[in-house]
């Protein structure tokens, strides 16, 4: 049976074109459309689609509010359409936190031409989302109340400008609460004593991920203490315009410092460097340990690529690296992990039950490269207990 899809967008043109593109793949079947978030919730309860494509900016109820309500009433995998802007990135990250699985840039020029490439990308992304665990991307234990508790996000009767202002005010309030929590946490840098299950001194901790990764990283990093004893590097498949906003978000949520990596940045304990989207990141010996940021080979499928960063660490810190592979489609990270293992370094993989998409960690497990297979909820505690 084909996978059924509900298409949600306030543009009639966009709804029609998305349905036409989906209909080019016999494995997919559009079964309904909705023009706003409220209608999307009603159609989801009525039609029970396998996947929903969701816009954000809509009248009556915006896409994020709709995702939250759908996840509460009829959990369904959601693919968000997003703009490739800094604000679009922030909105998309909010949608992922609400429970959306993945996102796709919304480009009217590409969608209007009905190109074969656009149809293939859209259909493959919907098929990937259909294999996910609905709602697995949502953070289980947020540090502050979710935005769904704030009436501003309902946006009923508000103009676009008013909705944006309401969201900005809400974001400022949230950031103020988070900064207060960070200050309180840093006032006492000594974490509570924890039993050491297998303590080892690592020169570097690396985390690679893709689909489902933004919220997986948020789950792990928000639980690490400010004085985490090793440097961290993060490799998340993400567009160039998104990584800055993502690093900013994580830095506001975490006790450790998180920022988008720049060429020459030094590695140091308690700092997590996020590989910039659209470029490659390698580990370098200079300055006692730093990162190189460069354009990279166009033939590589991913920018940033987990294999590239993992492989470079195998040369700089042989036997002294801990690599963690979290949720994601495909097998990026497997060959880099193999190089790390050959030097005596340690590799962990997320388990299937807690993965949004069990692709990248499965590739590690099937290649017998995983020293440990761990539930997402246990990764942070194990990092704290095992890294000295």
DOVO-853793 format. One line per 3 residues: number of its first residue (from 1); their letters; for each residue x, y, z of N, C-alpha, C. Coordinates in steps of 0.2 Angstrom, whole numbers, plus 5000, padded with zeros to 4 digits. Example, Ala and Ser with C-alpha at 12.3 -4.5 7.8 and 13.67 -1.06 7.14 Angstrom:
<nodes>
1) AS) 5066/4972/5039/5062/4978/5039/5066/4984/5039 | 5064/4989/5035/5068/4995/5036/5064/5000/5039
</nodes>
This chain:
<nodes>
1) XXX) 5004/4994/5000/5000/5000/5000/5004/5006/5000 | 5002/5011/4996/5006/5018/4996/5006/5021/5003 | 5011/5025/5004/5011/5030/5010/5007/5036/5009
4) XXX) 5002/5037/5013/4997/5042/5012/5000/5049/5016 | 4999/5054/5012/5002/5061/5014/4996/5066/5014 | 4996/5070/5020/4992/5076/5021/4996/5082/5019
7) XXX) 4995/5086/5015/4998/5092/5013/4995/5098/5016 | 4999/5102/5020/4997/5108/5023/5000/5114/5021 | 4997/5119/5019/5000/5125/5017/4994/5130/5015
10) XXX) 4995/5137/5017/4990/5142/5015/4990/5144/5008 | 4995/5142/5004/4995/5144/4997/4992/5138/4993 | 4986/5140/4990/4983/5134/4985/4988/5132/4980
13) XXX) 4992/5136/4977/4997/5134/4972/5002/5129/4975 | 5004/5131/4981/5009/5126/4984/5006/5120/4985 | 5000/5120/4988/4997/5113/4990/4996/5109/4983
16) XXX) 4994/5112/4978/4993/5108/4972/5000/5106/4969 | 5005/5110/4969/5011/5107/4966/5014/5102/4971 | 5014/5102/4977/5017/5097/4981/5013/5091/4980
19) XXX) 5006/5091/4979/5003/5085/4978/5005/5082/4971 | 5006/5086/4966/5008/5084/4960/5015/5080/4960 | 5019/5083/4964/5026/5081/4964/5026/5074/4968
22) XXX) 5022/5074/4973/5021/5067/4977/5018/5062/4973 | 5014/5064/4968/5010/5059/4964/5015/5056/4959 | 5021/5059/4958/5025/5056/4953/5028/5049/4956
25) XXX) 5028/5048/4962/5031/5042/4965/5025/5037/4967 | 5025/5031/4964/5019/5026/4966/5019/5024/4973 | 5024/5025/4977/5025/5023/4984/5021/5028/4988
28) XXX) 5019/5034/4985/5016/5039/4989/5009/5041/4986 | 5005/5043/4991/4998/5045/4989/4995/5051/4993 | 4995/5057/4990/4992/5063/4994/4984/5061/4995
31) XXX) 4982/5062/5001/4975/5060/5002/4971/5066/5005 | 4974/5072/5006/4970/5077/5008/4975/5083/5008 | 4972/5089/5009/4975/5096/5010/4972/5100/5015
34) XXX) 4976/5104/5018/4973/5109/5023/4977/5116/5022 | 4973/5121/5023/4975/5128/5022/4978/5131/5028 | 4977/5128/5034/4979/5131/5040/4980/5126/5046
37) XXX) 4983/5128/5051/4985/5123/5056/4979/5120/5059 | 4974/5124/5061/4968/5121/5064/4965/5115/5059 | 4964/5117/5053/4962/5112/5048/4966/5106/5048
40) XXX) 4973/5107/5048/4978/5102/5048/4976/5097/5054 | 4975/5099/5060/4974/5095/5065/4967/5091/5064 | 4962/5094/5062/4956/5091/5060/4956/5086/5055
43) XXX) 4960/5087/5049/4961/5082/5044/4965/5076/5046 | 4970/5078/5051/4974/5072/5053/4970/5067/5057 | 4966/5070/5062/4961/5066/5066/4957/5062/5061
46) XXX) 4954/5065/5056/4949/5062/5051/4953/5057/5047 | 4958/5059/5043/4961/5055/5038/4967/5050/5040 | 4970/5052/5046/4975/5048/5049/4981/5046/5044
49) XXX) 4984/5051/5041/4989/5050/5036/4995/5047/5039 | 4999/5044/5034/5006/5042/5037/5011/5047/5038 | 5010/5052/5034/5015/5058/5034/5011/5065/5033
52) XXX) 5014/5070/5036/5011/5077/5035/5017/5081/5032 | 5016/5085/5027/5020/5090/5025/5017/5097/5028 | 5021/5101/5031/5018/5107/5035/5022/5113/5034
55) XXX) 5018/5118/5032/5021/5125/5032/5021/5128/5039 | 5024/5134/5040/5024/5137/5046/5019/5143/5046 | 5020/5148/5042/5016/5154/5042/5010/5153/5039
58) XXX) 5005/5152/5043/4998/5151/5041/4993/5154/5045 | 4987/5156/5043/4982/5159/5047/4979/5154/5052 | 4975/5157/5056/4971/5153/5061/4976/5150/5066
61) XXX) 4980/5145/5064/4985/5142/5068/4991/5141/5064 | 4997/5143/5067/5003/5142/5063/5005/5134/5064 | 5010/5133/5060/5013/5126/5059/5015/5123/5065
64) XXX) 5019/5127/5069/5022/5124/5076/5016/5122/5081 | 5012/5127/5081/5006/5125/5086/5002/5119/5083 | 5001/5118/5077/4998/5112/5074/5002/5106/5075
67) XXX) 5009/5106/5075/5013/5100/5076/5012/5098/5083 | 5012/5103/5088/5011/5101/5095/5005/5098/5096 | 4999/5101/5093/4993/5098/5095/4992/5091/5091
70) XXX) 4995/5090/5085/4995/5083/5082/4999/5078/5086 | 5005/5080/5089/5009/5076/5093/5005/5074/5099 | 5001/5078/5102/4997/5076/5108/4991/5072/5106
73) XXX) 4988/5073/5100/4982/5069/5099/4982/5064/5094 | 4986/5064/5089/4987/5059/5084/4994/5059/5081 | 4999/5057/5085/5006/5057/5083/5007/5055/5076
76) XXX) 5010/5059/5072/5011/5058/5065/5018/5061/5063 | 5022/5057/5059/5028/5060/5056/5027/5066/5052 | 5030/5072/5054/5029/5078/5050/5036/5081/5047
79) XXX) 5035/5083/5041/5040/5086/5037/5039/5093/5036 | 5043/5097/5039/5041/5105/5039/5045/5108/5033 | 5041/5113/5030/5044/5117/5025/5047/5123/5028
82) XXX) 5053/5125/5027/5056/5131/5030/5060/5135/5025 | 5061/5141/5027/5065/5146/5023/5072/5146/5025 | 5076/5147/5020/5084/5147/5022/5086/5153/5024
85) XXX) 5083/5156/5030/5086/5162/5033/5087/5160/5040 | 5090/5165/5044/5092/5164/5051/5085/5163/5055 | 5080/5168/5053/5074/5167/5057/5070/5160/5055
88) XXX) 5071/5158/5048/5068/5152/5046/5071/5146/5050 | 5078/5147/5051/5081/5141/5055/5078/5141/5062 | 5077/5147/5065/5075/5147/5072/5068/5144/5072
91) XXX) 5064/5146/5067/5057/5143/5067/5057/5135/5066 | 5061/5133/5062/5062/5126/5060/5064/5122/5066 | 5069/5125/5070/5071/5121/5076/5066/5121/5081
94) XXX) 5061/5126/5082/5056/5126/5086/5051/5120/5084 | 5050/5119/5077/5046/5114/5075/5048/5107/5076 | 5055/5107/5076/5058/5100/5078/5057/5099/5085
97) XXX) 5058/5104/5089/5057/5103/5096/5050/5101/5098 | 5045/5104/5094/5038/5102/5095/5036/5095/5093 | 5041/5092/5089/5040/5085/5087/5040/5083/5079
100) XXX) 5041/5088/5075/5043/5087/5068/5049/5083/5067 | 5049/5079/5062/5055/5074/5061/5060/5077/5057 | 5058/5081/5052/5064/5084/5047/5061/5090/5044
103) XXX) 5065/5093/5040/5063/5099/5036/5066/5099/5029 | 5063/5103/5025/5065/5104/5018/5064/5112/5016 | 5069/5115/5013/5069/5122/5011/5063/5123/5006
106) XXX) 5059/5128/5008/5053/5130/5004/5056/5135/4998 | 5056/5132/4992/5058/5137/4987/5053/5137/4981 | 5049/5142/4980/5044/5143/4976/5046/5142/4968
109) XXX) 5052/5144/4967/5055/5144/4960/5056/5136/4958 | 5059/5133/4963/5060/5125/4961/5054/5122/4961 | 5049/5123/4966/5043/5119/4966/5038/5121/4960
112) XXX) 5039/5127/4957/5034/5129/4952/5037/5126/4945 | 5043/5124/4945/5046/5121/4938/5044/5114/4938 | 5043/5111/4944/5041/5104/4944/5047/5100/4941
115) XXX) 5053/5102/4943/5059/5098/4940/5059/5091/4943 | 5062/5087/4939/5063/5080/4941/5067/5079/4948 | 5072/5084/4949/5076/5084/4955/5072/5085/4961
118) XXX) 5068/5091/4960/5064/5093/4966/5059/5087/4968 | 5056/5084/4963/5051/5078/4964/5055/5073/4968 | 5061/5071/4966/5065/5066/4969/5067/5067/4976
121) XXX) 5069/5074/4977/5071/5076/4984/5065/5075/4988 | 5059/5078/4986/5053/5078/4991/5051/5071/4992 | 5050/5067/4987/5048/5060/4988/5052/5056/4993
124) XXX) 5059/5057/4991/5063/5053/4996/5063/5055/5003 | 5062/5062/5004/5062/5065/5011/5056/5062/5014 | 5050/5062/5011/5044/5060/5013/5044/5052/5015
127) XXX) 5047/5049/5011/5048/5041/5012/5053/5040/5018 | 5058/5044/5019/5062/5044/5025/5058/5046/5031 | 5055/5051/5031/5051/5053/5037/5046/5048/5039
130) XXX) 5043/5044/5034/5038/5039/5035/5041/5034/5039 | 5047/5032/5039/5050/5027/5042/5052/5029/5049 | 5051/5035/5051/5053/5038/5058/5048/5036/5063
133) XXX) 5050/5038/5069/5046/5037/5075/5043/5044/5076 | 5037/5045/5075/5033/5051/5076/5034/5054/5083 | 5037/5060/5083/5037/5063/5090/5044/5062/5093
136) XXX) 5048/5057/5090/5054/5056/5094/5059/5061/5094 | 5058/5066/5089/5063/5072/5089/5061/5077/5095 | 5056/5077/5098/5054/5081/5103/5058/5080/5109
139) XXX) 5061/5086/5112/5064/5085/5119/5059/5082/5124 | 5061/5077/5128/5057/5074/5133/5057/5079/5139 | 5062/5082/5141/5062/5086/5147/5065/5093/5146
142) XXX) 5061/5097/5143/5064/5104/5142/5066/5107/5148 | 5071/5112/5148/5073/5116/5154/5068/5121/5156 | 5064/5123/5151/5058/5128/5153/5052/5126/5150
145) XXX) 5046/5129/5152/5040/5127/5149/5040/5128/5141 | 5037/5123/5138/5036/5124/5131/5032/5130/5128 | 5034/5132/5122/5030/5137/5120/5023/5136/5119
148) XXX) 5021/5130/5119/5013/5128/5118/5010/5131/5124 | 5013/5132/5130/5010/5135/5136/5009/5142/5135 | 5012/5146/5130/5011/5153/5129/5006/5154/5124
151) XXX) 5001/5159/5126/4995/5160/5121/4997/5163/5115 | 5003/5167/5115/5005/5170/5109/5006/5166/5103 | 5008/5160/5103/5010/5155/5098/5003/5153/5094
154) XXX) 4997/5154/5097/4991/5151/5094/4990/5156/5088 | 4991/5162/5088/4991/5167/5083/4984/5168/5080 | 4979/5166/5083/4972/5166/5080/4971/5174/5080
157) XXX) 4969/5176/5074/4967/5183/5073/4973/5188/5072 | 4979/5186/5073/4984/5190/5073/4987/5191/5066 | 4990/5197/5064/4993/5198/5058/5000/5194/5058
160) XXX) 5003/5194/5052/5010/5191/5052/5015/5195/5056 | 5014/5202/5056/5019/5206/5060/5018/5205/5067 | 5011/5204/5069/5010/5203/5076/5012/5197/5079
163) XXX) 5012/5192/5074/5014/5185/5076/5021/5185/5077 | 5025/5188/5073/5032/5188/5073/5034/5192/5080 | 5031/5198/5081/5033/5201/5087/5031/5197/5093
166) XXX) 5025/5194/5093/5024/5189/5099/5029/5184/5100 | 5031/5181/5094/5036/5176/5095/5043/5179/5097 | 5045/5185/5095/5051/5188/5098/5051/5190/5105
169) XXX) 5045/5192/5107/5044/5193/5115/5045/5187/5119 | 5041/5182/5116/5042/5175/5119/5049/5173/5120 | 5052/5173/5114/5059/5171/5114/5064/5175/5119
172) XXX) 5063/5181/5119/5067/5185/5124/5065/5183/5131 | 5059/5181/5133/5057/5179/5139/5060/5172/5141 | 5060/5168/5136/5063/5161/5137/5070/5162/5138
175) XXX) 5074/5166/5134/5081/5167/5134/5083/5169/5141 | 5079/5174/5144/5080/5177/5150/5080/5171/5156 | 5075/5167/5155/5074/5161/5160/5080/5157/5159
178) XXX) 5082/5155/5153/5088/5151/5152/5095/5154/5154 | 5096/5160/5153/5102/5163/5156/5102/5163/5163 | 5096/5164/5166/5096/5164/5174/5098/5157/5176
181) XXX) 5095/5152/5173/5097/5145/5174/5104/5143/5173 | 5107/5146/5168/5114/5145/5166/5119/5148/5172 | 5117/5154/5174/5121/5158/5179/5120/5154/5186
184) XXX) 5114/5151/5187/5114/5147/5193/5118/5141/5193 | 5118/5138/5187/5122/5132/5187/5129/5133/5187 | 5132/5138/5184/5139/5140/5184/5141/5142/5191
187) XXX) 5137/5144/5195/5139/5147/5202/5142/5141/5206 | 5140/5135/5204/5142/5129/5207/5145/5124/5202 | 5151/5125/5200/5154/5121/5194/5155/5113/5196
190) XXX) 5155/5112/5202/5157/5105/5204/5151/5100/5203 | 5150/5096/5198/5145/5091/5198/5144/5087/5203 | 5138/5084/5204/5137/5079/5210/5142/5073/5208
193) XXX) 5145/5070/5213/5149/5064/5212/5145/5058/5209 | 5148/5055/5204/5145/5050/5200/5150/5044/5200 | 5147/5038/5200/5151/5032/5199/5154/5032/5192
196) XXX) 5161/5030/5192/5164/5029/5186/5164/5022/5184 | 5160/5021/5178/5159/5014/5176/5165/5012/5172 | 5168/5016/5168/5174/5014/5164/5178/5020/5163
199) XXX) 5180/5024/5168/5183/5031/5166/5189/5030/5162 | 5190/5035/5158/5196/5035/5153/5197/5043/5151 | 5203/5044/5150/5205/5051/5148/5205/5052/5140
202) XXX) 5200/5056/5138/5200/5057/5131/5202/5064/5129 | 5205/5065/5124/5208/5071/5121/5202/5075/5118 | 5197/5071/5115/5192/5074/5111/5186/5070/5111
205) XXX) 5180/5073/5112/5173/5069/5111/5170/5072/5105 | 5168/5068/5100/5165/5070/5094/5158/5066/5093 | 5153/5070/5091/5146/5068/5090/5144/5069/5083
208) XXX) 5142/5064/5079/5140/5065/5072/5132/5063/5072 | 5128/5066/5068/5121/5065/5067/5118/5068/5061 | 5112/5066/5060/5109/5069/5054/5101/5070/5056
211) XXX) 5097/5066/5052/5089/5067/5054/5088/5065/5061 | 5084/5070/5064/5083/5069/5071/5088/5072/5076 | 5094/5074/5073/5100/5076/5077/5099/5082/5081
214) XXX) 5096/5087/5078/5096/5093/5082/5093/5092/5089 | 5087/5089/5090/5084/5088/5096/5088/5082/5100 | 5091/5078/5097/5096/5073/5100/5102/5076/5103
217) XXX) 5105/5081/5100/5110/5084/5102/5108/5089/5108 | 5102/5092/5108/5100/5096/5113/5099/5092/5119 | 5096/5086/5118/5095/5081/5124/5101/5080/5128
220) XXX) 5107/5078/5124/5113/5076/5127/5117/5082/5130 | 5117/5088/5126/5122/5093/5128/5119/5097/5134 | 5112/5098/5134/5109/5101/5140/5110/5098/5147
223) XXX) 5113/5092/5147/5114/5088/5153/5121/5088/5155 | 5125/5091/5151/5133/5091/5153/5134/5097/5157 | 5139/5096/5162/5140/5102/5167/5145/5106/5163
226) XXX) 5145/5113/5166/5150/5118/5163/5157/5116/5163 | 5159/5112/5168/5166/5110/5168/5167/5103/5165 | 5163/5101/5160/5165/5095/5156/5172/5094/5154
229) XXX) 5175/5089/5156/5183/5089/5156/5186/5088/5149 | 5182/5087/5143/5185/5086/5137/5182/5091/5132 | 5186/5093/5126/5183/5097/5121/5178/5093/5117
232) XXX) 5173/5096/5114/5168/5092/5110/5168/5096/5103 | 5167/5091/5098/5165/5094/5091/5159/5090/5089 | 5154/5094/5086/5148/5092/5083/5147/5092/5076
235) XXX) 5145/5087/5073/5144/5087/5066/5137/5085/5064 | 5133/5090/5062/5126/5089/5061/5125/5091/5053 | 5122/5086/5050/5120/5088/5043/5115/5093/5043
238) XXX) 5117/5099/5040/5112/5105/5041/5114/5110/5036 | 5110/5114/5033/5112/5119/5028/5116/5125/5031 | 5119/5129/5027/5124/5134/5030/5120/5139/5034
241) XXX) 5114/5141/5032/5111/5146/5035/5108/5144/5042 | 5108/5137/5044/5105/5135/5050/5110/5134/5055 | 5116/5132/5054/5121/5130/5059/5122/5136/5064
244) XXX) 5122/5142/5062/5123/5148/5067/5117/5148/5072 | 5111/5148/5069/5105/5148/5073/5105/5142/5078 | 5107/5137/5076/5107/5131/5080/5112/5131/5085
247) XXX) 5118/5133/5084/5123/5134/5089/5121/5139/5094 | 5118/5145/5092/5115/5150/5096/5110/5147/5101 | 5106/5143/5098/5101/5140/5102/5104/5135/5108
250) XXX) 5108/5131/5106/5111/5127/5110/5115/5130/5116 | 5119/5136/5114/5122/5139/5119/5118/5143/5124 | 5112/5145/5122/5107/5147/5127/5104/5142/5131
253) XXX) 5104/5136/5129/5101/5131/5133/5106/5127/5138 | 5112/5127/5136/5117/5123/5139/5122/5126/5144 | 5124/5122/5149/5129/5125/5154/5136/5125/5150
256) XXX) 5138/5121/5146/5144/5121/5142/5143/5127/5137 | 5149/5129/5134/5148/5134/5129/5148/5130/5122 | 5143/5133/5118/5142/5130/5111/5143/5136/5106
259) XXX) 5147/5135/5101/5147/5140/5095/5148/5137/5089 | 5146/5140/5083/5148/5138/5077/5156/5138/5076 | 5159/5133/5073/5166/5133/5073/5168/5138/5067
262) XXX) 5174/5141/5069/5178/5145/5064/5185/5142/5063 | 5187/5143/5057/5194/5141/5056/5199/5143/5061 | 5203/5138/5064/5208/5140/5069/5205/5140/5076
265) XXX) 5199/5139/5077/5196/5139/5084/5200/5133/5088 | 5202/5135/5094/5206/5130/5098/5201/5126/5102 | 5203/5119/5103/5199/5115/5106/5200/5115/5114
268) XXX) 5195/5116/5118/5196/5116/5125/5191/5113/5129 | 5192/5110/5135/5186/5107/5139/5181/5112/5140 | 5175/5109/5140/5169/5113/5141/5166/5117/5135
271) XXX) 5169/5117/5129/5168/5120/5123/5166/5115/5118 | 5160/5116/5115/5157/5112/5109/5157/5116/5103 | 5161/5114/5098/5161/5117/5091/5157/5114/5086
274) XXX) 5152/5117/5084/5148/5114/5079/5150/5116/5072 | 5151/5111/5068/5153/5111/5061/5149/5116/5057 | 5151/5121/5053/5147/5125/5049/5144/5122/5043
277) XXX) 5137/5123/5042/5134/5120/5036/5137/5122/5030 | 5137/5117/5025/5140/5119/5018/5147/5119/5018 | 5151/5117/5023/5158/5117/5023/5160/5110/5027
280) XXX) 5167/5109/5027/5170/5103/5030/5174/5105/5036 | 5174/5101/5041/5178/5103/5047/5183/5097/5049 | 5189/5098/5050/5194/5093/5052/5198/5096/5058
283) XXX) 5200/5090/5062/5204/5092/5068/5212/5093/5066 | 5215/5098/5069/5222/5099/5067/5226/5099/5074 | 5232/5098/5073/5237/5098/5079/5239/5105/5081
286) XXX) 5238/5110/5077/5241/5117/5078/5238/5119/5085 | 5242/5123/5088/5240/5126/5095/5238/5121/5100 | 5240/5115/5100/5238/5110/5105/5231/5107/5103
289) XXX) 5229/5108/5097/5222/5105/5095/5217/5111/5093 | 5216/5111/5087/5211/5116/5084/5207/5113/5078 | 5203/5117/5075/5199/5114/5069/5201/5118/5063
292) XXX) 5201/5115/5058/5201/5118/5051/5194/5118/5048 | 5192/5124/5045/5186/5124/5041/5188/5126/5034 | 5185/5122/5029/5187/5123/5022/5181/5120/5018
295) XXX) 5181/5122/5012/5176/5121/5007/5175/5113/5006 | 5180/5110/5005/5180/5102/5004/5178/5100/4997 | 5178/5094/4995/5177/5091/4989/5170/5091/4987
298) XXX) 5168/5093/4981/5161/5094/4979/5158/5087/4978 | 5162/5082/4978/5160/5075/4976/5157/5072/4983 | 5158/5075/4989/5156/5072/4995/5148/5074/4995
301) XXX) 5145/5069/4998/5137/5070/4998/5135/5075/5004 | 5139/5075/5009/5137/5079/5015/5142/5084/5016 | 5140/5090/5018/5144/5096/5020/5140/5099/5026
304) XXX) 5142/5098/5032/5148/5094/5034/5147/5086/5034 | 5153/5083/5033/5153/5076/5033/5156/5073/5039 | 5153/5068/5042/5155/5065/5049/5162/5061/5047
307) XXX) 5162/5058/5042/5168/5054/5040/5174/5058/5040 | 5173/5064/5037/5179/5068/5036/5182/5070/5043 | 5177/5072/5048/5180/5075/5054/5182/5069/5058
310) XXX) 5179/5063/5058/5181/5057/5062/5188/5055/5060 | 5188/5055/5053/5195/5052/5050/5201/5057/5052 | 5200/5063/5052/5205/5068/5054/5207/5067/5061
313) XXX) 5202/5066/5066/5204/5065/5073/5208/5058/5074 | 5207/5053/5070/5211/5047/5070/5218/5049/5070 | 5220/5054/5066/5227/5055/5065/5230/5060/5070
316) XXX) 5226/5064/5073/5228/5069/5078/5228/5066/5085 | 5223/5062/5086/5222/5060/5093/5221/5052/5093 | 5226/5048/5090/5225/5041/5090/5224/5038/5097
319) XXX) 5219/5034/5097/5217/5030/5104/5215/5035/5109 | 5214/5041/5108/5212/5046/5113/5205/5050/5111 | 5201/5047/5107/5195/5050/5104/5189/5046/5106
322) XXX) 5184/5049/5108/5177/5046/5109/5173/5048/5104 | 5170/5044/5100/5166/5046/5094/5159/5043/5096 | 5154/5047/5095/5147/5045/5096/5143/5047/5090
325) XXX) 5139/5041/5088/5135/5042/5082/5128/5042/5084 | 5124/5047/5082/5117/5047/5084/5113/5047/5078 | 5106/5047/5079/5101/5046/5074/5103/5050/5067
328) XXX) 5101/5046/5062/5102/5049/5055/5101/5044/5050 | 5099/5047/5044/5099/5043/5038/5105/5041/5035 | 5106/5035/5032/5112/5034/5028/5118/5031/5033
331) XXX) 5124/5031/5031/5129/5028/5034/5135/5033/5035 | 5134/5039/5035/5140/5044/5036/5142/5043/5043 | 5149/5042/5044/5152/5041/5050/5155/5034/5051
334) XXX) 5153/5030/5047/5155/5023/5048/5162/5022/5046 | 5164/5025/5040/5171/5024/5038/5176/5028/5043 | 5174/5034/5045/5178/5038/5050/5179/5034/5056
337) XXX) 5173/5031/5059/5173/5027/5065/5178/5021/5064 | 5178/5018/5058/5183/5012/5057/5190/5015/5058 | 5192/5021/5055/5198/5023/5056/5200/5024/5063
340) XXX) 5195/5027/5067/5196/5028/5074/5197/5022/5078 | 5193/5017/5076/5194/5010/5080/5201/5007/5079 | 5203/5008/5072/5210/5005/5071/5216/5008/5075
343) XXX) 5214/5014/5078/5219/5017/5082/5218/5016/5090 | 5213/5012/5091/5211/5011/5098/5207/5016/5101 | 5204/5020/5098/5199/5025/5100/5192/5021/5102
346) XXX) 5187/5025/5105/5181/5022/5107/5175/5025/5103 | 5170/5020/5101/5165/5022/5097/5158/5020/5100 | 5153/5025/5101/5147/5023/5104/5142/5024/5098
349) XXX) 5136/5020/5098/5131/5021/5094/5124/5022/5097 | 5120/5026/5095/5113/5026/5098/5109/5020/5097 | 5105/5018/5101/5101/5012/5100/5095/5013/5095
352) XXX) 5092/5008/5093/5087/5009/5088/5080/5012/5091 | 5079/5010/5097/5073/5012/5100/5072/5019/5101 | 5078/5023/5103/5078/5030/5104/5080/5034/5098
355) XXX) 5081/5031/5092/5083/5034/5086/5077/5036/5082 | 5077/5043/5080/5071/5045/5075/5072/5041/5069 | 5078/5041/5066/5080/5037/5060/5086/5032/5062
358) XXX) 5085/5026/5062/5090/5021/5063/5094/5019/5057 | 5098/5024/5055/5102/5023/5049/5110/5023/5051 | 5112/5029/5052/5119/5030/5054/5121/5026/5060
361) XXX) 5118/5026/5065/5120/5021/5071/5119/5014/5069 | 5115/5012/5065/5114/5005/5063/5120/5003/5059 | 5122/5008/5054/5128/5006/5050/5134/5005/5055
364) XXX) 5135/5009/5060/5140/5007/5065/5140/5000/5068 | 5134/4999/5070/5132/4993/5074/5133/4987/5069 | 5131/4987/5063/5132/4982/5058/5139/4980/5056
367) XXX) 5143/4986/5057/5150/4985/5055/5154/4983/5061 | 5151/4981/5067/5154/4979/5073/5159/4984/5075 | 5157/4990/5074/5162/4996/5077/5160/4999/5083
370) XXX) 5154/4997/5086/5152/5000/5092/5154/4997/5098 | 5158/5001/5102/5160/4998/5109/5154/4998/5114 | 5149/5002/5113/5143/5003/5117/5137/5005/5112
373) XXX) 5131/5002/5113/5125/5004/5110/5121/5007/5116 | 5119/5013/5115/5116/5017/5121/5110/5020/5119 | 5105/5020/5123/5099/5024/5123/5101/5032/5123
376) XXX) 5097/5036/5119/5099/5043/5119/5098/5046/5126 | 5093/5044/5130/5093/5047/5137/5099/5045/5142 | 5103/5040/5140/5108/5038/5144/5115/5041/5142
379) XXX) 5115/5044/5136/5122/5046/5133/5125/5051/5137 | 5121/5056/5140/5125/5062/5144/5127/5059/5150 | 5123/5055/5154/5126/5052/5160/5132/5048/5159
382) XXX) 5132/5044/5153/5138/5040/5152/5144/5044/5150 | 5143/5050/5147/5149/5054/5145/5151/5057/5152 | 5147/5059/5156/5149/5062/5163/5153/5056/5167
385) XXX) 5151/5050/5166/5154/5045/5171/5160/5042/5167 | 5161/5042/5161/5166/5039/5157/5172/5043/5155 | 5171/5050/5155/5176/5054/5152/5179/5058/5158
388) X) 5186/5057/5158/5189/5061/5164/5194/5066/5161
</nodes>
